[in-house]
Amino acid sequence: MRGLGDHLSIGERIAFYRERRGYTQPVLAGLVGHRTDWLSKIERGVRKPGLDPRPGS
């Protein structure tokens, strides 16, 4: 991903490319078959307690 650098989280990258394509959260969420609140949480990096896949978490 040229130009973005490695400092962006996955959610920030999703938001960047979503906005770049001109999609709103409801539109992109519908395209991937999820609700808008799900996409919002992904973009903000919100995690459910106990479901963190990282080792040692």
C-alpha positions as a Python dict, from the first residue, in 0.01 Angstrom:
ca = {
    (1, 'M'): (0, 0, 0),
    (2, 'R'): (211, 279, -128),
    (3, 'G'): (177, 614, 45),
    (4, 'L'): (-11, 501, 354),
    (5, 'G'): (278, 378, 562),
    (6, 'D'): (265, 114, 828),
    (7, 'H'): (125, 338, 1099),
    (8, 'L'): (-243, 286, 1009),
    (9, 'S'): (-448, 13, 1172),
    (10, 'I'): (-661, -222, 964),
    (11, 'G'): (-972, -23, 1056),
    (12, 'E'): (-809, 305, 955),
    (13, 'R'): (-709, 153, 622),
    (14, 'I'): (-1064, 33, 562),
    (15, 'A'): (-1199, 380, 639),
    (16, 'F'): (-936, 541, 414),
    (17, 'Y'): (-1019, 326, 113),
    (18, 'R'): (-1394, 341, 180),
    (19, 'E'): (-1383, 721, 176),
    (20, 'R'): (-1150, 722, -125),
    (21, 'R'): (-1410, 521, -319),
    (22, 'G'): (-1686, 755, -204),
    (23, 'Y'): (-1873, 490, -4),
    (24, 'T'): (-2061, 566, 315),
    (25, 'Q'): (-2049, 320, 602),
    (26, 'P'): (-2405, 197, 533),
    (27, 'V'): (-2321, 132, 167),
    (28, 'L'): (-1999, -60, 237),
    (29, 'A'): (-2157, -252, 525),
    (30, 'G'): (-2437, -359, 292),
    (31, 'L'): (-2191, -467, 25),
    (32, 'V'): (-2009, -697, 268),
    (33, 'G'): (-2329, -823, 431),
    (34, 'H'): (-2295, -664, 775),
    (35, 'R'): (-2463, -390, 975),
    (36, 'T'): (-2336, -32, 986),
    (37, 'D'): (-2255, -52, 1357),
    (38, 'W'): (-2030, -354, 1288),
    (39, 'L'): (-1831, -161, 1025),
    (40, 'S'): (-1809, 141, 1253),
    (41, 'K'): (-1659, -73, 1530),
    (42, 'I'): (-1411, -228, 1288),
    (43, 'E'): (-1297, 113, 1165),
    (44, 'R'): (-1262, 242, 1523),
    (45, 'G'): (-1079, -69, 1642),
    (46, 'V'): (-1338, -166, 1904),
    (47, 'R'): (-1301, -525, 2023),
    (48, 'K'): (-1532, -746, 2223),
    (49, 'P'): (-1385, -850, 2558),
    (50, 'G'): (-1251, -1204, 2555),
    (51, 'L'): (-1231, -1228, 2175),
    (52, 'D'): (-887, -1078, 2123),
    (53, 'P'): (-690, -1315, 1894),
    (54, 'R'): (-352, -1167, 1989),
    (55, 'P'): (-127, -1391, 2199),
    (56, 'G'): (-99, -1289, 2563),
    (57, 'S'): (-417, -1083, 2557),
}
